[in-house]
Amino acid sequence: MPTSIPAEDLETLLDFLKRTRGFDFTGYKRATLERRITKRLQSVGCNDFAEYLDYLEVHPEEFGQLFNTVLINVTSFFRDGSAWEYIASSVVPRLIDGANRGAPVRVWSAGCATGEEAYTLAMVFAEALGVEAFAERVKIYATDVDEEALAKARAASYDEHEVAEVPPPLLEKYFDVVSNQYVFQKELRRQIIFGRHDLIQDAPISRVDLLVCRNTLMYFNAETQAKILQRFQFALNDDGVLFLGRAETLMTHTSMFAPLDLRRRISIKIPTPGATTRDRLLTLVQQGNGDGAYDPARRLREVALDGVTSAQLVVDMGGALVLANEKARIMFGLSRNDIGQPLQDLKISYRPVELRSAIDQVYAERRPVITRAVESSSLSGEMRWLDVHVIPLSDGIGGELLGASVSFNDVTITKRLQMELESANQALETAYEELQSTNEELETTNEELQSSVEELETTNEELQSTNEELETMNEELQSTNEELHAMNDDMRLRGDELNQVNSFLECILTSIQGAVIVLDTDLNILVWNHAAEDLWGLREQEVRGKHFMGLDVGLPTEKLKQPLKLCLKGDRARIELRLDAVNRRGRAIGVRLSACPLLSRSRSIHGVVLLMEPEGAAATNGAKRPIKKASRKAAD
């Protein structure tokens, strides 16, 4: 069984999941992914990675099990109680009594798992506002990539163990007990919207006052964490609050957020320059007439576009090339037949610069992306430099993205002047070699100091990463421990039931006055009750599993060979006969013996049941049986 996954095999799996299922795990920490995927390999019994890929293709249901293993859903109500006390006492009143008193409050719970965190937010705001004001003012958006976890969150039903951390007054006030389950009240549930959202790929929810994302970022690598935090900053209103988990910090992103309470991981957004201008532009768009009618003077627009001095392309949301002006067609050798073709099928998509990734970034961040001084060869072979501007195009009515505009600005002259200036500077630097030597020594000293600072920062990042890994492993252990508890409870219940059945069977065998012996189809002894021990002087431990015909007791077993065969064949339903025997005390006795097949519910024979009673005991109980007649039947 593999203990680790080779790096190339892991990347192959991640690419396979992205292509076939739309799940992009490339931003997750490799150590965590390797550990969780190895667990699935061991669970399904695959010997190597190639075998597991084949298993995924043959068993599509395994994708769900794999995603449940990778996406660890460990959460609870009021997790880290001191942090929630700070939210309730300091953050929520600030949001409620802000500058826009009485305005709606928008809350986003990112990575909500099974919903406990979203319902905790609902209770905190309902306690601060009252139920009616909460229903009027607060809207909570709860998102996650795990559809199975979202289904449980939407049901809003939890067992006694899951609501253990809810304070009893709140539990009684906001939950209804239905069939031993605690169900969150429907009136407050309507203010919570659950939906699938991928923090890496999907656009963030906007105009948020409070963003809660706890113990989710620690599963991503540093680069992906930075991208997600940029989206969080975009999502939050000015002075919006970000609430992270205890294993997550913002030490490398101090330009975006300032701590309100560093120990509890609660921060406030630092507004970015130009945010006010953006808000004004959004307001102007929302106030437009918005009739959305298409201008019939399409040809006029095309001519106007051809008159633009820079090369320009327009791509729609489907990735097709919609427009290319005359300058672009000449510069990149495009024809009118290329209009309407997928951009990825055209050379312009990757030459002179990779456009698809830039367009995807524009769609995700809804802001222009500029790539400067890109080298490009003209059709005549002359080298030139271009500034590439990719700008999102949105609907003037609702802000819906329609596509992207790509402009190529020729900066060849500027670049050449810059190169000439650099050449002149190099000549000047040669004239001042001695001065440069001194500057280099100073720079060396500065670099050493910078290196020391970077080493300290690296050490700090490593410590942070180690802390996040430990927290991840702790949650994995917590999840595994809960599974073991459930298995132990089930095994304990089954053990109790088995003990009850054994005790009941023991009572029956003890209550029967006669000697009861049960044989299997090979005539090996399965059951030997206390009466048989008393009659023949052998304990059950001495005879269990031994062949009945080989017992050294006072019973003439040879005379039972033919009757037992008849029972095993099913020829006789019941055989009764009398035998002369010697009991454990050496006294000669007469034994009345009854043999019948051991039948299952399906009437198949699994052995023989023998009942033996000494004649003296039978006489005491007043039992009368046709002994001689039974002997004749046996002889027959």
Secondary structure by P-SEA (a helix, b strand, c coil): ccccccaaaaaaaaaaaaaccccccccccaaaaaaaaaaaaaaaccccaaaaaaaaaacccaaaaaaaaacccccccccaaaaaaaaacccaaaaaaccccccbbbbbbccccccaaaaaaaaaaaaaccaaaaaccbbbbbbcccaaaaaaaaaccccccccccccaaaaaccccccccbbbccaaaaaabbbbbbbcccccccccccbbbbccccccccaaaaaaaaaaaaaaccccbbbbbccccccccccccccccccccbbbbbccccaaaaaaaaaaaaaacccccccccaaaaaaaaaaacccbbbbbccccccccccaaaaaaccccccccccccccccccccccccaaaaaaaaaccbbbbbcbbbbbccccccbbbbbbbbbbbbcccccccbbbbbbbbaaaaaaaaaaaaaaaaaaaaaaaaaaaaaaaaaaaaaaaaaaaaaaaaaaaaaaaaaaaaaaaaaaaaaaaaaaaaaaaaaaaaaaaaaaaaaaaaaaaaacccbbbbbccccccccccaaaaaaccccccccccccccccccccccccaaaaaaaaaacccccccccccccccccbbbbbbbbbbccccccccccbbbbbbbcaaaaaaaccccaaaaaaaaaac
